[in-house]
């Protein structure tokens, strides 16, 4: 997809702005006013941190899209995401608030993103042309190789699962208008990334695929709104339905269409996997993080915030979403028919 590069960089830039706004506007709303034990925060108190971390994850995902799945882009993008999380914790400890702080953070973020993108563009132009016959489909330069298609499809799966997490984000009171705004904005950004990466992974961009991509974006955004409209505690069914539609749509866009049409029973199987897979992965990951790897509590302490009450758990749901997305990518990032035959 020729527009992959500008679209990917634009979505990464949008993620930077969302991160900066979340740090200086939403994060202060989640921090308690005092350290007294009776005022310790409870489950999901630090929802702004999770939304912010998902915005950070969107930055490297946009770079993967901009690089069309190439290793020389995706590798540094992942490293950038890890460094950004570390910087986020340090910035959170500084308790920045206000419009001026938002602008400064956004400018700094754009400077980092621009520098990384410039280095990657220079590296790409300086690298010798690939000699692998699989690098370009049908000899057309610029079309992703089989390996790049798998990376793009995997990135789309990760963004798709993170969409479910963002759409279903809750708080202890569930009455914050800012939470709804943040969840909708973050989920919309992730939907765009998922669909963009999947369309870029397609072996060819046809009118049918472009129309499918546009329709999938509309349906997914309506699904996000449906999830937010449902009362907290009753969102499991709409989230599962959203996951099934979005991830099945990702495979329809990214996978091969032998003879000009999808292999429908493959996608029917995907729909069943996508209906239950993200929920199973999320639950398993959450239990592991609560019992074995309390990384949420560690990050809360490093950021200088009040610990979660002992009666509740400091679950970093954004990380659970990332790991669950990677699990779904292992299952679904198989865009070619040959990839899927290996499962037999």
C-alpha positions, 0 to 999 in steps of 0.5 A, a space after each residue: 500500500 503506497 500510503 502506508 508510510 504517511 498513514 503510519 507516521 501520521 497515526 504514530 504522531 496522533 499517538 504521541 499527542 494522545 500520550 502527552 494529553 493523557 499524561 498531563 490531563 487524565 493522569 492527575 485525575 486518577 491520583 488520590 489526594 492523600 496517602 492515608 490507608 482509607 483513601 488508597 485507590 482500588 481496582 482500575 484506579 490508574 486507568 489513565 496510565 493504561 490508556 497512556 501505555 496503549 498510546 505508547 504501544 500505538 507509536 511503534 505499531 505506526 512505525 511498523 506500518 510505515 515500514 511495511 513490516 520490514 525488520 529494519 523498521 519493526 526492530 527499532 520501533 519495538 525498542 523505542 516503545 520500551 524506552 518510551 515506557 521507561 521515560 513515561 514512568 519518570 515523567 509520571 513521577 514529575 507530576 506534570 499538569 497543564 496545557 504548557 506541560 502538554 505542549 512541551 511533552 508533545 513537542 519532545 515526543 514529536 522530536 523523538 519520533 521525527 529523529 527515529 523516523 529520519 534515521 530509519 528512512 536514511 537506513 532504508 535508503 542506504 541499505 542495498 536492494 534485497 536479493 531475496 526473490 520473495 522480497 517483492 511479490 510478482 516482481 513489484 517493488 515495494 510490496 511486502 515479502 512473506 515475512 513482512 506480511 506476517 509482521 504486519 498481520 501480527 501488528 494488526 492482531 495486537 492493535 485489534 486486541 488492544 482495541 478491546 482493552 481500550 474500549 472496555 476500560 473501567 474505573 472505580 466509579 465509572 462516572 468519569 467523562 474523561 475516561 469515556 473520551 480517552 477510551 474512545 479516542 484510544 480505541 479509534 486510533 487502534 482500530 485505524 492501526 489494525 485496519 491499516 496494517 492488515 490492508 498493507 499486509 494484503 498481497 494486492 490492493 483491490 477495490 474489494 479490499 479497500 471497500 472492506 477496510 472502510 466498512 471494517 473501520 465503520 463497524 469497529 468504531 460502532 462496536 467500540 461505541 456499543 461497548 462504551 454504552 453498555 454498563 460496566 460489568 456487562 461488557 463481556 458479550 459486546 467486547 467478544 463480538 467486537 473482537 470477533 468482527 475486528 480480528 476476522 476482518 483483519 484476516 479477510 484483509 491480510 490473507 490471500 484470496 486464491 482465485 480472487 475470493 477468500 477461503 471462507 471456511 478459514 475465516 469462519 474458523 478465525 471468527 470462532 477463535 477470535 470470539 473466545 481467544 482474546 478473552 481467554 488470553 486476557 484472563 490467563 495473563 491477568 491471573 499470572 500478573 496478579 499472582 506471579 508478576 506484580 508489574 503494575 504495583 512496581 510501576 506504581 511505586 516507581 512513578 511515586 503514586 499511592 499503592 493499590 489497596 491490599 483488598 484489590 489488585 494493581 493490574 496493568 491491563 494494557 500489558 495484559 492486552 499486549 501479551 494477549 495480542 501477541 498470543 492472537 498474532 501467533 495464531 492468526 498472523 498467517 497471511 499465506 495459504 502455505 503459512 496455514 498449511 503448517 498448522 495441519 
